[in-house]
Amino acid sequence: VEADGYVLPGPAALHGQEVVIARNKALDGVELRLRKPASIAGRIVAGDVAVPNTRLSLYYLDAEALGGFTGPFALDGVAKSSANGTFTLEDVAPGRLRVIAEPENYALGESRVLEVGDAEALTNIVIDLLPGGSIAGAVNGPDGESIAAAELVIASELLPRPRRAVSQADGAFELDQLPAGRHELEIRANGYRTETIPVDVQQDSEARID
């Protein structure tokens, strides 16, 4: 369903509603509710410093799609902050959401939970970024052999989605710009047992995993 001046929340797969019509039967009472697009404007800073070129995504906790409420879901890379750190997000579907900031030199940041209504214009949304920490090390087998192409997946409540890396030929890996706090690092490699390791990340420091 599409209509000029309206928007539907959620992934494209939810922008339709299945209707079953029996042969020789009329179907009454079908209601499809479209929403008026909203906008969100604000800026990305680190203290008093504007942070440009920050990738912005929307993480919906819930929203009303054609088939009822749905969530959570994410819309990745919807915009980037400008040279002075400001941003404006247009055609935002109403719902309950956070703006996620993925900067180049800071940890991931996010806005407070925003309740976005039809045709609403939210302004002065400030996301204040903190320095990130990192995890680095090497993936080795039980006999000390280096393991290349191992997949490393880090996840926690502090991250909007898991982050991934692949070990190099000598087994070395690095995951940087992580928010401070407790994370779970999962290591997968063909022919080896999957390992899960809790890791505490600190601001402006590197946690070593060998």
N, C-alpha and C positions, 0 to 999 in steps of 0.2 A: 504494500500500500504506500503510495506517494501522493503528496499534495503540496503545491507551492505555499510557502509560508508556514509550514508545519514540519515537525521532526518526530522521529520515533527513537526511543531509547534502545540500547542494547546492540549486540552484533547483528549483521544483516540477516542472519538466519532467523531472527525473531521478528523481522519486519513483515511477517505475514501470519495469517491465522487460518488453520485448516478448517474447512467447513464441509460437512458431509450432507449431500442432498439426495434424498431418496427419489426414486423414479416416480414421476407424476405427482410429486409433492411440492407444495410451496413452502419456502423457509421464511418465517417472520421473526422479527425481534432481534436481528443481528446488529450489534452495536460495535463499531470500531472507533476507538477514542484516539485521536491525534493530539499532539501537544505543541504548544507554541515554543519556539526556540528561545533560550536564554543566553546571557553572555557573562563572562567572568573576566575581570581585569585586576591586575596587581603588579607586584614586582618581586624579583628574586634578589636577595641580599645575603651577605655574610658580615654581620655586624653593621658597620656603616658603609660597606663597599658593595656597589652594584655588581651582580654576577651575570654577564652576558652569555648568549649562545647556550642556554640551558634547555635541554630537551624536556618537554612537558607532556604528561599523560594524564588521563582521567581514570580514576579507580572508583567505580560505582559500588556502593554497598547494597543499594537496591534502587529500582526504577520501575515504572509501570509501562510494560509493553502491551502489545495487542492482546496477548493471552493472559494478562494479569501481571502481577509483580514478579520481577526477575532480578537476579543478582546473586553473588557479586560477579562483576566482569570488568575488564579494563579496555580502554581505547588508547593504544600506544602512539606516542609521537605525534600528537595533534598540533603542536606548535613549538616554537623556540622563543626564549626571551631575547629582547632586542639588545642593542649595544649598551643601553643604560639600564638593563635589567628588567625593563617593563614587559608586560605581556597582555594580550587581549585574546580571549577564546570566544569565538562566535559560534552560533548554531549549536549551542550546548543543550542536550536533551535534559529536561527536568528530572530530578531524582535526588538521592542522598549520596554525596560523593566527596572525594578528596582530590586535590590537584597534586600530582606527584612530580617532583623536580629531580632530574638526573643530570647534574652538572659534570663538567670535565675534571675539576680539581677539588671537589668537596664530596662529602658523603651524600647519599640520597636524602632529600627532604620532602616534606609533605605539608599541605595546609591542614587546618582544622577540618572537621566534618562540615560540609556545606549543604544546607537544605535549599535546593534550587527549584524555584517554582516556574510556572509558565510565564514566558516573556519577561522574566526578572533580569535585572542588570546588577550583578554583584561587583562592587569595586573595592579598592584598597585592600586586596588580599595579599598579605606579605608572607613570604616563605623565607625564614632566616636559616641559612645553612650553617652547619658545623663542620670542622675539619674531619676528614675520614681516617680510618685506620686500614690496615691491610693484613692479609694472610699470605705467607710465602713459604716455600719448602720444596721438597722433592718426594716423588713417589717411588718407592723401592720395594722389591719383592722380598720374600723371607730369607733369601740368600744374599741380600744386598744388591741385587741387580737393579739397574735403572729401568723403569717402566715408562715407555713413551706412549702417547695418545690415550692416557688414562683420562676419564672424564671426572671433573670435580664439580660438585653442585653444592652451593651454600644456600641455606634457607633459614628464615626466622620470622617472628612476628614484626621485626623491625624493617623487613624488606617487603615491598609490594608484590614481588615475584622472585623466584629463585634466580641466582646468578650462577653462571657456568664458566669453566675454563678447561683447557686441555693441556696435559703435561707435555713438555718438549722432549727431544731425543734423549737428553740426560735425566729425564724425570722431573725437571724443575717446573714450577708453576707459581703464579701469583694472582691473587684476587685483591684489587685495591678499591679505594673510595667506598669502604663499608661503614655503616653507622656503628658507633660504639655500642657494645652490649654482647649478649650471649647468642651465638649462632651454632647451627649444626652443619658440619661439612661431611658430605658423602663422597666417597672415592670409589669409582667403578673402573674395572679394567678386565678385558677378555682373559679368561683363564685364571682369574683370581677372585677371591671372595670379596664382596662389597663391604667396605668399612665405613662406619659413621662415627665422627669424632666431634665432641663439643669444643667450641673455640670461643674464648673471650677476646673481643676486639677492643682496643683502646684508641682514643683519639691521638692522631699524630704519632702512631707507633706501629710496629710490624710484629705480628704474632708468627712465630716460626713453627712449622709442622714438618718434621723429617722422619 
